[in-house]
Structure formats: structure tokens, C-alpha cells
Amino acid sequence: MSTSFKRRLLVTLSVLLLGGSLLHAVPPPADPTPAVKLKESVLPPGVSLSQGISEITGVAISPLTGVSVVGAWTYYKTEPQLRHRLPWYCHPGVWGTGLALLAICFLKDFLGAAAPPLVKKPLDFAELFENKLSALVASAGFVPLVALAMAHFNQAQPQAVNDLAGSGLAVIPLASWVDLTVHTPWITIPVSLVAFAVVWLSAHAINVLIALSPFGIVDAGLKLIKLGLMALVAGATFIHPYAGAAVSLLLIFIGFLVAGWSFRLTLFGTLMGADFLLNRRAAAADLTIGVRGFLARRTEGVPVRTAGRLKHDASSGLVFSYHPWLVLPERQIPLSVADAPKVICKGLLHPSLAHREDSSSASTRSALILLPRYRGLEDMIARHFGCQQVVDGALLRGFKAMRQWLVGMLSPGRKLVEMHP
């Protein structure tokens, strides 16, 4: 082997060894995938909180609809191999049952529009209690999970947000502060439950009005209002999570403003519906402890539809005894009006206590709405509380007049035969 060949071989081996060492010394090019995944997996500050607020508000408007739709959407959006980790409301059996009940309610509203009110109203009252039950389930099993998810997500966000900020991605300071501050379940869960409660009370008041309304066109209009509110929250969230949160916060604020009115109307509908569906009947002995009812108009500063009892005071006058917010100390206001005779009015669904404008007038003004359980005891109530007489209410008089007109129009004409033998 020649000397020149040995030199060339030595140089070649040296170059190969030097190149291999350089390849091991220089790090490989940075993989852009982690950065891309970071930007894609980390939501901008405030978005997670906004989405949670919108979900809670939408479910509060109609718990059965909201939980069923959110569960079905989450189920189909999740990868099949990860669906076993989803919450309970994402199970097909849960949201499938909810959607089936919604279909039954839709058929009830669609086919019941042509049915008489006395046929459709029991179903409306049944739907009223379904709304209460679904709200109880949602408040116990849905809202805490959403609030907990928001809290855990916010706990995982700080380092990721700092990484994005260091990479040059701009963030909104206020939204970042809110997102990073609301990071504990001790804050998110109670606040979420309060927000859910005030929105649900306002929306449930619409269900009460639907159950009490005797007109089908009013029922349809109120149903459209509820659907419109849900569509407003969902549409605003689809446009941008911040827009959905703004609409939701507005609805929560309105719910706080009308919370007292909604609570009284909800209690009114609950007791009226329970007596109507269960066909409750009061006994004569119950009159000694007072007659339960609701104020028909604002009296002595006490709001309309406040629940309480009609009683006698120490001077045998009529008083209305009630507990503010059902738990505060008992208060009493007088119901006796000077020179205004008291009467008991019979009704299709419930009796009521009213005052005549004067002794010679036939028109009355309602003072107290009694529960349906006192139907059939109007004469005894009138004697017990010293009422002047028992009369038919306006709706009952109209119903009797319509029945007499129908009987007169459909009678076989016996009178004509007697007049012309």
C-alpha cells in the first residue's frame, strides 16, 4: 500500500469522525409542534369563564333542554375512545331521555292548542313540576361540575398564559386578571349556584304564567319568549364567547332585580298547581287556624301574591298573617275596609275574598286569592269570617252564561211546540 493512499485514507477517516462529532454536538432543529399545540390548546384569557357563564345561564332558562342539548353536543364532539370519561349528563341514556320528554312537551303544546283549557291545563301544571325537578337535578349535578371545570381550567392557565405572553401573544389584562383570579371552587360553585337560581326563578315565572293563562295564544307567546332567550344566549356565544357572557350577565342582573316577584309567583304557581293536580280538599276544622291564600293586590306596602293566612285578630277583625320570605318573623296587616262589605267569590279553580265598592254596587274588588282546596267551603268561610254573601266570580259567571246560551241554542224547541199547539 503506497504512502499517498495511506494519507488519503487517514484524511477521510478524520473528516468522518469530525462530522459525526459535530452532528452530535449541534442540537436538532426545534420542533414547532409543541408551540402550535400550546397556542391551540390554551384559550385566550376569559374565554373559559365566558363559556361557563353562558352554559349555566342557558341551562337555567330551561334545565331539561339545556342539560340535554349540552350533553348531546359534548358526547358527539368527544372522541369515541374518550367518551367513557364524560360526565353523567353526556350519557346517551340521559340526554336521549331528555330529548324524548322535550318531544312529548312539544306535541302537548302543538296538539293542545286546539284542546279546551280544562284539558290542556293539567298537562301545563305537570310540566311546571317537571321544570322544578329538572332544575333541582341541574343545580345539584350540572352547575357544580361546570363551576369546578372553570376553576380547574383557570388553575392550569397561569403558566400557559405566561408562556404565550413571553412568545409575543397579546392578552387582555382585565380578562386575564379575572380568569386567573377565579381559580377556586369555593368561589365559582356558590356564585354559579346563585346565578343559576336567579335566572331559573325568572324563567320559571314564565312557566307559571303559561299554566295559569286560560288563552292558548298567550301560552304560545310565552313559549316563544323562552325559546328566544335561549336562542339569544346560544347565538351570542356562537358569535364570540365574550358576547355570550355579556348577554348572560345581563340576564343574571335582570334576574336579581325581579327575584322577589319571581319567587312569589313561583310559590303561587306551586301551591295552586299542587292543589289542582292532587285534588286537595280542606276540612271544616282547618278554618279555625286560618285560610291560606295570596294577596290579590298590593296592601299596606305588602307586595301582590304574598303567601299567608286569613285570620281574626283580637278585635274580631280580618287580618292577613304572613312571614316575609317564608322564614322571617310573622307580620299582620288588616284586610277589613270601612263601609266596604266583604263577599266570597266562587271561581272555576279557586275562591277569593273581595270587597264591594259600596253596599249598593254589584261590582267587587278582589283582596285575597284562596287556594283551590277551599272549593265547596265558600258558605262556611263566609259565615266564619262574617262575609255578607257568596257570589259567583266574573269568570264563573261568564262560563255559566256561555253554557246557558249553548243550551238555549241547542235545545229541541219544546217552547215553540207549547206556544203553537
Protein Blocks (a to p, Z undefined) as FASTA:
>chain_A
ZZklmmmmmmmmmmmmmmmmmmmmpccdddfklmmmmmmmpccehklmmmmmmmmmmmmm
mmmlmmmmmmmmmmmmpcfklmmmpcfklpmklmmmmmmmmmmmmmmmmmmmmpcfklmm
mmmmmmmmmmmmmmmmmmmmmmmmmmmmmmmmmmmmmmmmmmmmmnopacdfklmmmmmm
mmcfklmmmmmmmmmmmmmmmmmmmmmmmmmpcbfklmmmmmmmmmmmmmmmmmmmmmpm
klmmmmmmmmmmmmmmmmmmmmmmmmmmmmmmmmmmnopacdfklmmnopadddfbdeeh
iaghiacdddddfkopacddddehhlaccddddfbdghiacdddddfkbccddddfbfkb
cbdcdfbdcdfklgoilmmmmmmnopabdcddfklmmmmmmmmmmmmmmpghlmmmmmmZ
Z
